[in-house]
Amino acid sequence: MPGKAIPLYLVYPADALDHALYRIVERCPPTTNDFLSYEALGKKYNQREFFKGIGVSMHTTRKQSAAIARRFRDVAAVAKLDLRDAPVVWASTGGSGHITVWAPAAILVDRVIQCEEL
């Protein structure tokens, strides 16, 4: 291994979150299917981004999730989750405000505190 390895992401426990996160979902109320990774859904993704493919994308603001959701016809809602004391880990990935969360879908759906149709 040449040189010193540089981590791709810094992974944090849930208690490092200081606010709720937002997830694009099909409808309210969301189901566990709304919290499955691309890998779990059998969707194709860039294998060079394996860690993002096995996680679940979320955003730090409702505005970010809503803006992205409006680009897709089959998505009609944004769920707000409080994960601060949940058994999950997360990392800041991609652009500003994008978070990848690694946790079972059942845990994530149980942490939904609000869901809003767009």
C-alpha positions as CSV (number, residue, x, y, z in Angstrom):
1,M,0.0,0.0,0.0
2,P,1.7,3.2,-1.2
3,G,2.0,6.0,1.3
4,K,-0.4,6.6,4.1
5,A,-4.1,5.7,3.6
6,I,-6.5,8.6,3.7
7,P,-10.1,7.7,4.8
8,L,-12.9,8.3,2.4
9,Y,-15.3,9.3,5.1
10,L,-15.3,10.0,8.8
11,V,-18.0,7.9,10.3
12,Y,-19.8,9.1,13.4
13,P,-22.2,7.6,15.9
14,A,-25.8,8.9,16.1
15,D,-25.2,11.1,19.2
16,A,-22.8,13.3,17.1
17,L,-25.9,14.6,15.2
18,D,-27.2,17.9,16.5
19,H,-30.4,18.0,14.5
20,A,-33.0,16.0,12.6
21,L,-32.3,14.6,9.1
22,Y,-34.6,14.4,6.1
23,R,-35.2,11.5,3.7
24,I,-37.1,11.5,0.4
25,V,-39.9,8.9,0.5
26,E,-42.7,7.8,-1.8
27,R,-45.6,8.8,0.4
28,C,-46.7,9.4,3.9
29,P,-46.6,7.5,6.1
30,P,-43.3,6.0,4.9
31,T,-42.6,2.2,4.9
32,T,-39.4,0.3,5.5
33,N,-39.0,0.1,1.7
34,D,-38.4,3.9,1.8
35,F,-35.3,3.3,3.9
36,L,-33.6,0.5,2.0
37,S,-30.2,1.1,0.3
38,Y,-29.6,0.8,-3.4
39,E,-27.8,-2.5,-2.5
40,A,-30.8,-3.9,-0.6
41,L,-33.1,-2.8,-3.5
42,G,-31.0,-4.4,-6.1
43,K,-30.5,-1.1,-7.8
44,K,-27.3,-0.4,-9.8
45,Y,-24.8,2.1,-8.4
46,N,-21.2,3.0,-8.9
47,Q,-19.2,0.2,-7.2
48,R,-16.4,2.7,-6.5
49,E,-18.9,4.3,-4.1
50,F,-19.8,1.0,-2.3
51,F,-20.1,2.6,1.1
52,K,-22.7,5.0,-0.2
53,G,-24.5,2.2,-2.0
54,I,-25.0,0.2,1.1
55,G,-26.2,3.2,3.1
56,V,-29.3,5.5,2.9
57,S,-29.1,9.0,1.6
58,M,-30.4,11.8,3.8
59,H,-30.1,15.6,3.9
60,T,-29.5,18.1,6.7
61,T,-32.5,20.3,5.6
62,R,-36.0,19.7,4.4
63,K,-35.4,22.2,1.7
64,Q,-32.6,20.1,0.2
65,S,-34.7,16.9,0.2
66,A,-37.8,18.7,-1.2
67,A,-35.8,20.2,-4.1
68,I,-34.4,16.9,-5.1
69,A,-37.7,15.1,-4.6
70,R,-39.4,17.5,-7.0
71,R,-37.2,16.2,-9.8
72,F,-38.7,12.7,-9.6
73,R,-42.3,11.8,-10.5
74,D,-42.6,8.8,-8.3
75,V,-41.6,10.6,-5.1
76,A,-44.0,12.7,-3.3
77,A,-42.9,13.3,0.3
78,V,-40.2,14.1,2.7
79,A,-39.8,12.4,6.1
80,K,-38.1,14.0,9.1
81,L,-36.1,11.6,11.3
82,D,-34.7,12.1,14.8
83,L,-31.7,9.7,14.9
84,R,-29.8,11.3,17.8
85,D,-30.2,8.3,20.1
86,A,-30.7,5.6,17.5
87,P,-28.2,2.7,16.9
88,V,-27.0,4.1,13.6
89,V,-23.8,5.5,12.2
90,W,-23.5,8.2,9.6
91,A,-21.0,10.2,7.5
92,S,-21.1,13.5,5.5
93,T,-20.9,12.3,1.9
94,G,-21.2,14.0,-1.4
95,G,-22.2,17.6,-1.5
96,S,-22.9,20.0,1.3
97,G,-25.8,18.8,3.4
98,H,-25.7,15.2,2.1
99,I,-25.5,12.5,4.8
100,T,-25.3,8.7,4.4
101,V,-26.7,6.7,7.2
102,W,-26.0,3.0,7.9
103,A,-28.8,1.3,9.8
104,P,-31.5,-1.3,9.3
105,A,-34.6,0.1,7.6
106,A,-36.9,-0.9,10.5
107,I,-34.9,1.3,12.9
108,L,-35.1,4.3,10.5
109,V,-38.8,4.0,9.8
110,D,-39.4,3.9,13.6
111,R,-37.5,7.2,13.9
112,V,-39.7,9.2,11.6
113,I,-41.2,12.1,13.6
114,Q,-42.9,13.9,10.7
115,C,-43.8,13.3,7.1
116,E,-44.9,15.9,4.6
117,E,-46.5,15.4,1.2
118,L,-45.0,17.7,-1.5
